[in-house]
């Protein structure tokens, strides 16, 4: 027996179907499970994290994916997020099903879950049921053997794709010379397309303003790329030329679809297949796009209520189709092997759970990916082999020499990214370094060169990076921090052992300028003329600013009552013990308090470039780069990625670039699954 629920005009058969006024509705399996979970826990709010843990079975997915599932559910139910009748959401609490419910017990039409089984097509439906039942019993006997087949571990592509973040819509050219994927650049809305060339290890951005690319395919002898731009209710398929450089003109081929789930290439042809839903209350069906006629051709000859084809793959010789169809009545997923030209069904395979992806390795071998395992089936012999178990693979695609490449989710450490500052916004974010070993990055000059602070096993290195060449300037077995760099004199100021250390790069001379028992801040600077080092120290009498003369080693007190100093040609910007910001003019020897407020933490970072003062701040979950003109006292705020791991940053000497660090995030790696493993 299975439980069913009624609410408003809807009837939900748990884990099977959702119908309205007796008419079955089209709903993705994962979206249906979200609805069931909300209904069965309708006495409380369900957080995004709880939905992730309960329904995504350990898979690494973004909060956006969960919100998208809830959004699709609202569309299906006709619910308004602002005035909800069914699903109410409250910030920081989650979602709650609020409609009045009635529950009943119904006959469970879903068969017991069983491993993938195969049967030759038989037009006598009664005989087909008998064969399926017999194979089910056989598979139960083979269960232990099947699930204990040896597996292997995916490996990263030998050519590391240095682009962290979530990735989707993976596709590859026939010879493996081009790999295409879609990714989200930080928190900018929409997934954009990128092309990776393994031969020279280069990455090109192909699109900039698409909504959400969810599927892609390289067609027409690897010269063109077609992709699905997903907006629920307004999905389209677009095309671009792969040989036109970076970003080029995009043309719409197919539009007017409520939903399009994938697009599939055909070896040696310019046409392609796709699975789409014309109307929200219809069925997802297979279509072919004829590029010569510029026409969409339905492949399904008849409309069958409760059947939804959502994945398709074409065999390497372009003779066979493999399609995945969901049956609403029992939530079973059927793989049909068809003759591509006659559309006659040659074999059927049944699967108890949703299938993420499907690919052909050769004319006889099919690879199936679900939430638990990756399995291959030899159609000629019927041999089944489990390739991976308990994986984090989300997509597969045929790569070089008929091996597979795949997307594998993981949690990654932070990475450094660079923004260009243009007028009132930060634009054109790019990754500077994503290796786990880099702990700090500082600009040198205009920003074409960098100082990197890296951990290398048990050693900490300060490295100069110019023209993609790295040179170690200083090494230590203890943690340190880059404080400032004097480009003209080639001098490096570090904080090591809670002391300021001056390193002369040319002579390798090292001088500690403070003592271990002194309490000093994390902020110090070379003076504007590079003759002094300015820093703050604290005693029983309070904070004071010290001026250290580099040539003689002599120290003198510059100011009392200030804990941070930044030099400028006309004077200094200081922070007093009450966190007030003060401007000092050398010519008049006058102090002027500025009407701004910086972070109160002692070691919060701020940068002074001529007359502009920069610092980071946060407000209600948002993070900002602030720019304050100390002459006009005008403040500008630039919104930055809210996933920044801290409020530290650096600017180039022209104030046109800023480098920040993004914290731990969900990351997708492109991995290879070599053909020898199949």
Secondary structure, 3 states (H helix, E strand, C coil): CEEEEEECCEEEECCCEEEECCEECCCCHHHHHHHHHHHHCCCCCECHHHHHHHHCCCCCCCHHHHHHHHHHHHHHHCCCCCCCCCEEEECCCEEEECCCCEEEEECCCCCCCCCCEEEECCCCHHHHHHHHHHHHHHHHHCHHHHHCCCCCCCEECCCCCCCCCCEEEEEECCCCCCEEEEECCCCCCCCEEEEEECCCCEEEECCCCCCCEEEEEEECCCCEEEEEECCCCCEEEEEEECCCCCCCCCEEEEEEECEEEEEEECCCCCCEEEEEECCCCCCCEEEEEECCCCEEEECCCCCCCCEEEEEEEECCCCCEEEEEEEECCCCEEEEEEEECCCCCEEEEEEECCCEEEEEECCCCEEEEEECCEEEEEECCCCCEEEEEECCCEEEEEECHHHCEEEEEEEEECCEEEEEEEECCEEEEEEEEECCCCEEEEEEECCCCEEEEEEEECCEEEEEEEECCEEEEEEEECCCEEEEEEECCCCEEEEEECCEEEEEECCCCCEEECCCCCCEEEEEEEECCCCCEEEEEEEECCEEEEEEEECCCCCEEEEEECEEEEEEECCEEEEEECCCCEEEEECCCCEEEEECCCCCCCCCCCEEEECCEEEEEEEECCEEEEEEEECCCCEEEEEEECCCEEEEEEEECCCCCEEEEEECCEEEEEEEEECHHHC
